[in-house]
Amino acid sequence: MKKIVLTLLTFIVLLGCEDVIDVDLNTTEPRLVIDASINWIKGTTGNEQSIKLTLSAPFFDDEVPPANDAIVKIIDTNNNVFNFSEEGDSGIYRNNSFVPLIGEIYTLTIDYNDEVYKATEIMKSVSSIDFIEQNNEGGFTGEDIELKAYYTDPVNEENYYFFEFISDIPVVPTLEVYEDRFTNGNQIFGFYTEEDLESGDEVTIRNYGVSKEFYEFMFILLQQGSQESGGPFETQPATVRGNCVNETNSNNFPFGYFRLSEVDEVIYTVL
């Protein structure tokens, strides 16, 4: 009899769960979100660059509002000024005459809504991808396709890498960061696997040279976004700030990062 009562109570609770619950979430004033990734792909001039500015929005909003009418520029140590102009009302600001130099220090300045945001970063070089190794017997089942993008780390240098793997299968690309603390001067690899990857699929593999500061920033972001970061009752992650600073109002800090990277890109067709 006790078992029957328990089952009935469980059934009643489940029925009660069909009611719609409106969650009243706290809202804050929108903050500027800066996606300033200057990428110099090997074999190109690197002159055409873009910066995307948006505003933070409530979690359930379908659209991310662009940040329009900003004044955006990058200045190098020789006081060369590269002005970025907005494309329509897209929040995307473009420059077609940027001059990338490995080891050069650049300063980003954004004047938006009567506040000035700044960030300074160095353009980092990157090792070329030597070759791609494919394994068709990967994963727990031994049936997944795994890709390893090998590159040779320079000797006696402190290097940091940011890998991006893009295919048509996942909604977002796979991102990984690596450092050479224990692999200095060796041939190492960036790793990618996708359960539904098949022969004939194309995977764009990009290796970015990045600064130690960006490596640490992205490492924390990837840790917070991983499946192992906790369940639904886990403590909320802390806000991870990038290198962009609001010089007018420090309390109204922006999100995002200003990064400059040499990039090696390989488009690999799965065998």
N, C-alpha and C positions, 0 to 999 in steps of 0.2 A: 504493500500500500504506500509506503514512504517513497518508493521509486516512482509510482504513478503521480503522486503529488508534486514531486520535484520536476517531472517532465512537464506537467501542466503549468507550473510556475515559469519554467523556462520559455514555454510557448507564449505565455502572456507577455513576458518581457520583450520577446522578439517582436510581437505585434506592436508593442508600444514604441519600438524603435522606428516605426514607419513615419512617425510625425516629423515634419520638417523643422529643423532648429536653425534659427537665424543667429549667426555669430556676429556680434558687434565688435569689430576689430578697431584698435586704436589707429588713428591716422596722424601723419606729421606733414609739415610743409615739404614740398618737393625739393630734392637736392640735385645738383648738377652731376651727371654721370659722364665721365671722360673716357672715351676709347681712342687713345692716341698711340696707335701702334705703327711705327715707321719701319717698314720692311724693305730691305734691299735684297732682292732675289739675285743670286749669283748669275752673271751673264747678262744682266740688264743695267740700264743707267741709274735706275732708282729715282729718276726725276719725278715720276707721278706718285703722289702720296695723298692720303686722305685721313681726316680725323672726324670721328662721329661724336656728337654731343646730344645727349638725351636728358630727360628728367626722371627721377624716381617716381614710381606710381604705386597705388595700392595693389596688393597681391592679386586680387580677383579682376583687375582691369584687363581688358583684352588687348589694349594698345599701349605702347610706350610713347609718350609725347616727345617730339624733338625739341631741342633747345635752339631757338631761332635767333638770328640777328646778333650773334656774338662776333667779337673781333678776335681773330685767332692768328697767331704768328709763332714762328720758331726762329731763334737767333743763335748763330754759332759763335765761337770765340773770336772770330775775325769781324764780328758785327755785321755779318751778312744776314739780311732779314728775308724770311720766306713767309709771305702772307698767304693765308688759306681763306678762300671765298666760299660762301655757302651755295650749294646747288639747289636753287628754288627754296622751298620751305622744308627740306628733307632733314635738316640738322647735320648733313654731311658736308664738310668743308674740305675743299680740294686745292692742291698746289701742283703745278706741272713743271716747276723749275727747281725742285729741291736738289741739293748737292750732298750726297751721303759720303762720309769719310770715316773709315775705321779708326777708332780711338778719339774721334772728335767729341767735344762736349757741347750739347745743345740745350737751350732753355726754351720751354714752351710757355707762352703767355696767352691767357684767355680772359677777355674782358666781357663779362656777361651780367646783365641785370644790375649794372653799377657796382659790380664786385670784380676784383682781379684775382685770378687763379694762376699759380706758377708751379713749374716742375723742372728739374734739371736732371739730365741723364746722359750717359756716354753710349756711343754706338759700338756694339760688340761684334767681333768676327765669329765665324762658325766653321767647324770642320765639314768637309764634303761627305756625303753619304757614299761609302765605298761600294756596297752591293746590298741586295735584298735576299734574305734566306727565307724560304717557305717550308713550313711543316704541315702536312695534311693530317697528322695524327695527334693533334693537341687537345687541350681541355681535359675535363674529368672523364668524358666519354671516349676520348681517343679519336674523335671524329671531327673536331673543330680545326679550322685552318688558322695557323699562327704565322705572323710575319715578323722578322727581325731585320731592322735597318741598321747595318753596321757602319760605324765611322771611327776614325782614328783620332784619339785625343792627343793634342800637342804635349810634348815633354816639358817639364819644369814651368808649367803655367797653371794658374787657377782658372778653370773654365766651368761654365754653367750652361745647360742646354734646356731648351723648351721644344718638345716634340708635339706635332699636331698630325693626327691621322683622320682623313676625311673620306667617307664613302657614302653611297646613297642609302645605306641600311639604317643607321641610327639617326635620330632627329638632330643631335648635336655631335660635333666631332669628338674624338678621343684625345685627351690632352695628358701629357706626362712631363715631368721635369726631372733632370738628372744633374748631378755634380760629379767631379772627377777626384774627390778626396781619396778614394781607394782604387781608382783605375787610371791614375795619371800616366799618360804616355802609352796607354794600351788601346787596342781595338775593342770597342764595346758596342752596344746596340740599343736602339729604342724598340720597344716591344708592342705589338698590336695583335689582338684577336677579336673576332666577332662571330657569334654563334651561327648567323645566317650567311656568312661569307661563302661565295661559290666561285667556281672556275669561270673566268670571263669578267668578273667584277673589277672595277678600277678603284684603286686606293691612292689618293694624293697624300704623300708623305712629306712633311716639312720639318726641317731641323733649324731652330733659331738659336743664335748666340745671344745670351742674355746676361745681365749683371747679377751679382750675388743678391742684391736687394730685390730684384724682380723674382729670382728663384725662390727666395724666402716668402715673398708675398703670394706667389702662385702655389707654393707647396701647402701653405695654410688653407688657401681656398679649396684646393683639391681634396685635402683631408676633411674639411667640413662637408664637402659635397659627396663624399664617397659613401657607399652602402654600409661600410663598417663604422660610420661616424656615430651611430646610435639609433634607437627606435623612436617611437612617437612621444615618449616621455623623457627623452634626453634633454638636458639643459640647452637652451638656445645658444647657438654659436655667437661669439663676439664679433662685432663689426670689424672687418679687416680694411684698414685704410691703405691706400696706395701712396705714391710719392707726390701727388698733387696737393697743393696747399692754398687755401683761401687767405690771401694776404690782407684783404679788407675786413673780413669778419671770420675769425678762426672758429667760431662756434658753428658756422654754416659750412662745414667741411664737405668736399666733394667725394664721390666714389670714382674708382677707376685708376688707370695707371698711364704714365708716359714712358714708352719703351722704344728703343731703337735697336734693330737687329739686322745683321747679315743673315740671309736665309738660303739654305740649299733645299731644292724641291725636286722630288722624283714622283712621277706618275706611274704606278706599278699596276700591271694587269695580272690578276690572280691566275695561276696556271691550272 
